[in-house]
């Protein structure tokens, strides 16, 4: 099955994590998000993969440099149908699949989708009014209704499609009310022309907001098998599915409870405690008497000593001063709220800490409240308690 992977977007809802990188290249366990999508598609039966790039295209090309894929460019980001249209000349006259490059799928479900085509991936959710809901009838898909007030079902569009070959000629859709060319309009055309099945996917995760990146790492870290290729001190205690890559160092007195991944060039310890689903990225440093719980530390991030980081995402080259403490639980025990594009949004998580963009630096003894977002390059003062988001200082 020839497969188009859409990886041209910027990822504005993931800011500040995407201020300096496109969303498809954010780290999820041992590879980037788009690598997971391509690898899962290949394992599910994709015979050719065409990747549509646009925003920061070189970063996506670099991430996929060792994979057998073709690249096409969407010159302007004008919607998903327009993105597939950019790939039209690269497609053979045969059925084709389309996958979003920022969504995680399980392999078995994609294989079922490929075998069922024409088809659309469907996922059951508790709050369908927040998604594109599939309209079903007579065991076939009739269309998609975006964020309906009264959903007809709890099956939502999972952003995975198998179109008939004729759909290459259906991509020239009209501009939508939001000024884009939508792939769901192509799906509507397909539903009128052929029988389109809904294939329920077992696992699906749209990685659009910072806590969903945390969830993506929880999923993929849990898939890793224990491997200790790095330099692990005999006085360290590594429990469960822990991976220490070659070139990483785990010092004396460290306790790591998996699933956890310590990437090449990273150092942990001495006397540090890492637990939960935690990624310690390439060249990152977790120092003396530091506790990291269920968090993502991207490349070069440093939590040097006497600090606590829980349920948080730290981007590249963040540096936490000694004694920095992240609070990850509200006093009222409600779900933590994070501002996304200026709008307060529930994470759906009782425990969630902070989001830090690249190059954030905190002064010693900084306290960070749950849900705080520190923008790229932001600074805090020694002893400061931060209760509100902060842009670059």
Secondary structure, DSSP 8 states (H G I E B T S, - for coil): -EEEEEE----GGGTTTTSSS-GGGSEETTEEHHHHHHHHHHHHT-SEEEEEE-TTHHHHHHHTTTS--EEEE-SS---HHHHHHHTGGGS-SS-EEEEETTEEE-HHHHHHHHHH-SEEEEEE-S-GGGSEEEEEETTEEEEEEET-SS-S-SEEEEEEEEE-GGGGGG------TTSS--HHHHHHHHHHHS--EEEE-S-EEE--SHHHHHHHHHHHHTT---EE-SEE-TT-EEESSEEE-TT-EE-TT-EEESSEEE-TT-EE-SS-EEESSEEE-TT-EEEET-EEES-EE-TT-EEEES-EEES-EE-TT-EE-TT-EE--B-TT----EEEETTEEEE-S-SB---EE-TT-EE-TT-EE-TT-EE-TT-B--TT-EE-S-B---
